[in-house]
Amino acid sequence: MDAHSRGQADEIDPADQWVLNPRTGDYELRLNHSAEQSAPQSRPRGATTPGPRSAEGSRTDRRSRTAGARVEAPPTPGGVGGPPVPGQRRRRAPEGPGGGQQSQPGRRKRKPAKSRKKKVLLWTGGTMALVLVAGGVGAYAYYEHLNANINKVDVVGAESTGFKKDQAVNILLIGTDKRTGEGNEGYGDKNSPGHADTTILFHVSKDRTNATAMSIPRDLKTEIPECQTKMPDGTIKTIPGQADERFNVSLGQAGRDPGCTMRTVKKLTGLTVDHFMMADFNAVKELTTAVGGVKVCLVKPVKDKDSKLDLPAGESTIQGEQALAFVRTRHSFGNESDLDRIKVQQQFLSSMIRQMKSDETLTSPGKLLDLAEAATKALTVDSGIGSIGKLKSLGEELAKIDTKNITFTTLPVIDNPAEKIKATVVPDPVKAPQLFANLKSDTSLTEVKKKQQDAKNAQAALLNGERSTAREVRVDVYNGSSIQGAAQSTINWLQVEQGVTRSTNKSNAPEKAAKTTLEYAPNQADQARKLADLMGLPATALKPGTQDAEELAPMTLVLGSDFKGAGVPITGPAKAPEGAQTADKKVCAE
């Protein structure tokens, strides 16, 4: 073997050089690249395979080596030195004089082959490295693409520095009826800048165990405070407030941006709004399509000529135009009022939340990418959450909440007493402040509720037992709070609203009180429990004496700094108010 042949043999494993000659259909052993320049010698198809050769019968091999091109006719597949046949063992070569295998002239000793497993690992590792590097570049590019999708609004004079992981967070969800995009000509007002058509204050508890979604009716009469907005040229415009106006004009009208709606909610509820997310008609169509549709349930079939909603009774999966028609229709459900439409929208949103949190969505990369694309294109947010990173952080916090602990409710309202023809509503003077107090105190409306120390405290047993009637309750009320006239307003509420006619205003307490307390004698316990029920007093507010009182003696109620207003409970209810629904429940619209 010459130097060239030796170099090739050192670099190439002969066992890997069996190749198929396309002209003959036979295998050939090619050990030297010079064979590529000369016609390969092969045995004719069907020729008998040569047997083991002795050292004396190798003239042909010697001639081949002299010519510099060493070529052998391969044995039959599966034979000695031949390419293996799948599922068939390779035959051993005949033994030589020493008992070992007889060497074949012109064939070098085979190098130990790498295991197939190692080869696979090497190839897989290299491929994965390329995928990860390419994926990293692609992910970054897509990340920037999604960032570019997001529409942001700078809220002038924002009162919140943004959500924090150790604090409760309030997010205002706004659905505008502004006509944007194709196919929306049948909705909203033509050439209108839009209104706050659907508004939900989404309160997330500090411990992330629960959330309350409070819908605000668009026809609610309330005060819209003065606000400032940033114009396209960067200048700041001040928009005057309005004392008695529909809530929905807090957006769009007179140039108001979502920051004005945030301030209106603050004025109405006393709660600071941390962020807003605003969606238009297209958002409903695109988001529902991205998740593969949203399941809804109807008690009876609906065919609405105005919204074009056409659905059978029972369960349906809707997306796109039908999803938009479902949340926009006013003539298909209930008494065709905005309040009944709110109920349907809450049912729809509950179902959409379930769909987004379902395995069907979370385990589908395609759906998740579609959802990310649709959400970033369809939503407008404040600059405080105006990036993918910030939205991701917020999303991680919201994802901690179980759907059974997300409660949808509506701001309690009554018909506007100033109108003869009832077209608008106003906050319920008793129930609305109670709900606001629940949100301010971060009290859950679900069975989860915050840890109830009262239930663990032995004093909670004071609330167990018989109750008197409201008429039998005798109580003197002192004002130890900082609210002027608190004692009289409480007396009015007790006597007019609750039937506690034997209550007396004792004016101001000798000193300010940190907590509201109710002092009573053992024989007045039934009256104390009744009054605690009516006022939402916790067990810790009850201060029982040790001696019985005279028959007509009153109890003593001192209003403390935790008193927020007549009829507002000191502690919130343990269950959701009437008409509320949790996101895990499937409710059929009717």
VEXRO-479702 format. One record per residue (C-alpha): residue in one letter; x, y, z. Coordinates in steps of 0.25 Angstrom, whole numbers, plus 5000, padded with zeros to 4 digits. Example, Ala and Ser with C-alpha at 12.3 -4.5 7.8 and 13.67 -1.06 7.14 Angstrom:
<atoms>
A504949825031
S505549965029
</atoms>
This chain:
<atoms>
M500050005000
D500650134996
A500650265005
H499350314999
S498650185001
R499150185015
G498650325018
Q497250295013
A497150165021
D497550235033
E496450345032
I495350255026
D494750135033
P494650025022
A493449965028
D492750095024
Q493150095010
W492149995004
V491450074993
L490350034984
N490650044969
P489450094962
R489750034949
T489949894954
G489049894967
D490249824974
Y491049874986
E492549914984
L493649944994
R494350074991
L495550105000
N496250204991
H495750334985
S496550294973
A495450194970
E494550314968
Q495450344955
S495450204950
A494350114947
P493950024959
Q494149874957
S492949794962
R492449654960
P491249634950
R489849634956
G489549494960
A491049444960
T491449344971
T492149414983
P493649374984
G493949294996
P495149315005
R496449334998
S497749275001
A499049345001
E499449274988
G498249314980
S498349464981
R498949504968
T497849594964
D497949664977
R499449684975
R499149744961
S498149834967
R499049884977
T500149904967
A499149994959
G498850074971
A497350044972
R497049934981
V495549884978
E494949764983
A493649694978
P492749694991
P492249574997
T490749544997
P490049635007
G490149575021
G491349485016
V492849505021
G493149655021
G491949685014
P490949795018
P489949745028
V488549705025
P487549765035
G487149655046
Q488249565041
R489549535049
R490849565041
R491549425038
R492949405045
A494149385035
P494749245035
E495749215046
G497249215042
P498349125047
G498349185061
G496949175063
G496649315060
Q495949375049
Q496749365035
S497049505030
Q496649555017
P497749605008
G497649755006
R496749785017
R497149865029
K496649835043
R495349905046
K495350015055
P494450015068
A493150075063
K492450185071
S491150145078
R489950185071
K489450245084
K490550335085
K490450375070
V488950415072
L489350495085
L490350565077
W489450605066
T488350635075
G489150725084
G489750795072
T488350815066
M487750865079
A488850965081
L488551025067
V487051025070
L487251095083
V488151195077
A487251215066
G486051215075
G486651315084
V486851415072
G485451385067
A484851395081
Y485551535083
A485051575069
Y483651535073
Y483651595086
E484051725080
H482951705069
L481851685081
N482451815088
A482251895075
N480751845074
I480351905088
N479552035088
K479952115099
V479352245106
D480152335115
V479152365127
V479452505131
G479552525146
A479352375149
E479052355164
S479652215164
T481152175162
G480652035157
F480351905163
K481251835173
K481351685177
D481051715191
Q479851805189
A478451795184
V478251845170
N477151915163
I477051905148
L475951975139
L475451895127
I474851985117
G474051935105
T473852055095
D472752065085
K473652145075
R473552085061
T474952035057
G475251925047
E474451865036
G473151805038
N472751885050
E471751985043
G470551935050
Y471051965064
G471252095072
D471052235067
K471552275053
N472652375054
S472752375069
P474052375077
G473352265085
H472852245099
A473152155112
D472152065107
T472551945116
T473351975128
I473851875139
L474651905151
F475551785154
H476051775168
V477051675171
S477351645186
K478651665192
D478851515195
R478451485180
T477451375185
N476251455180
A475751565171
T474451645169
A473951695155
M472951805157
S472251855145
I471852005144
P470552035136
R470852125125
D469552205128
L469952225142
K469752375146
T471052425153
E472052535154
I473152535144
P474352615150
E475252705142
C476352635136
Q477552655127
T477952585114
K479252585106
M478952625091
P479752565079
D480652685079
G481052665093
T480252785099
I479352765111
K477852795110
T477052815122
I475552765121
P474552825130
G473752735139
Q472252715139
A471452705152
D470252615147
E470552535134
R470452385129
F471652305133
N471952265118
V472352405114
S473552395123
L474252345111
G474352395097
Q473452515098
A474052655099
G475452585096
R475452505109
D476452385109
P476352265118
G477152345129
C475852425131
T475052295132
M476052255143
R475852385151
T474252375149
V474352235156
K475252285167
K474252395169
L473052295169
T473652185178
G474852245186
L475752145180
T477052185173
V477152115159
D478552055156
H478452025141
F477452015130
M477251925118
M476351965107
A475751885096
D474951915083
F473951835075
N475151765067
A475751725081
V474551635084
K474551575070
E476051545070
L476251495084
T475051395083
T475651345070
A477051335076
V476551245087
G475751155077
G474351215081
V473651235094
K472551145100
V471151215103
C469851155107
L468451205104
V467151165110
K466451195097
P466851215083
V467151355079
K467051425065
D467351575066
K467151655053
D467951775059
S469151705064
K469051585054
L469151485066
D468651355062
L468851235072
P468051115076
A467651085090
G468651005098
E470151015097
S470951085085
T472351125083
I472451255077
Q473551345071
G473751465062
E472451535058
Q471551445066
A472351475079
L472251625076
A470751615074
F470551535087
V471251635096
R470551755088
T469151715087
R468151785096
H466851725090
S467151575092
F467151555107
G466451595120
N465651725119
E466551775108
S467151875118
D468651905119
L468651845133
D468251705127
R469251725116
I470351735127
K469951605132
V470051535119
Q471451605117
Q471851555131
Q471451415127
F472251425114
L473551475121
S473451365131
S473451265120
M474551335113
I475351335125
R475151185127
Q475551165112
M476851245114
K477251165126
S476851025120
D477850925117
E477350935102
T477851075101
L479051065111
T479650945104
S479450995090
P480651075085
G479851115073
K478751175081
L479651245091
L480351315080
D479051355073
L478551405086
A479851485089
E479751545075
A478251575076
A478351635090
T479551725087
K478851775074
A477451795080
L477751855094
T478151995098
V478752005111
D479352115120
S480852135119
G481052075133
I480851935127
G481151965112
S482151865109
I482151715108
G483051695121
K482051775129
L480851705124
K481551575126
S481751615141
L480351655143
G479851535136
E480651445145
E479951515157
L478551495151
A478851345147
K478951315162
I477451335164
D476551215163
T475351245154
K474351195166
N474951315174
I474651425163
T473351485166
F472551575155
T471551675161
T470951805157
L470951935164
P469651935172
V468752045166
I467352095167
D466552175156
N466852315156
P465852385165
A465952515157
E465352455144
K463952435141
I464252345130
K465352255135
A466552255126
T467752265135
V468152205149
V468852255161
P469652175172
D468852105182
P469052195195
V469252075204
K469751965196
A470752035187
P471552085199
Q471551945205
L472151885192
F473152005191
A473551975206
N473751825203
L474751865191
K475451965200
S475651865211
D476151765201
T474951675206
S474651555197
L473251535192
T473451385191
E473551275201
V475051285201
K475051415208
K476251465215
K476651395228
Q475551415238
Q476151445251
D474851465257
A474451315254
K475651265261
N475451355273
A474651305284
Q473951445284
A473251405271
A472351315279
L471651445284
L470951445271
N470351305272
G469051305279
E467651355278
R467251495271
S466251595276
T465351665266
A465851805260
R464651875268
E465151815281
V466551875280
R466851985289
V468152065287
D468852195289
V469752245278
Y470952325281
N471852385270
G473352355273
S473752365258
S474252475250
I473052485241
Q472152605245
G470652565248
A471052415248
A470152385260
Q468952445254
S469052385240
T469252255246
I467952275254
N467252315242
W467652185235
L467352095247
Q465952155248
V465552175234
E466252065227
Q466351955238
G465151975247
V466052005259
T465052105265
R465552105279
S466952175276
T467452305281
N468452405276
K469352435288
S470252535280
N471752525281
A472552425290
P473452485301
E474652445292
K474952395278
A474952245277
A475852155268
K474852045267
T473352035267
T472851965280
L471451925285
E471351905300
Y470251825306
A469751745318
P469651585318
N468151595317
Q468251685304
A469051585296
D467951555287
Q467751705284
A469351715282
R469351605272
K468151665264
L468851805263
A470151735259
D469451665248
L468851795243
M470151885244
G471151775240
L471851785253
P472951685255
A472951595268
T474151685273
A473251805274
L472351735284
K472651775298
P471751695308
G471651735322
T471551645335
Q470151695341
D468851695335
A468151825331
E466851885335
E465651845326
L465651965317
A467152005318
P467752035305
M469051975299
T470252075296
L470752085282
V472052165280
L472352195265
G473952185263
S474852225252
D474552095245
F473152155242
K473052195228
G471552235227
A470152195230
G469852055226
V471252025222
P471651895229
I472951905238
T473351765231
G472851715218
P471951595216
A472551455215
K471751425202
A471551495189
P470451595189
E469151555182
G469251545167
A470751525167
Q471351405160
T472751345160
A473551315148
D473551165149
K472051155148
K471351125135
V470051205134
C469151205122
A468651345117
E467151365117
</atoms>
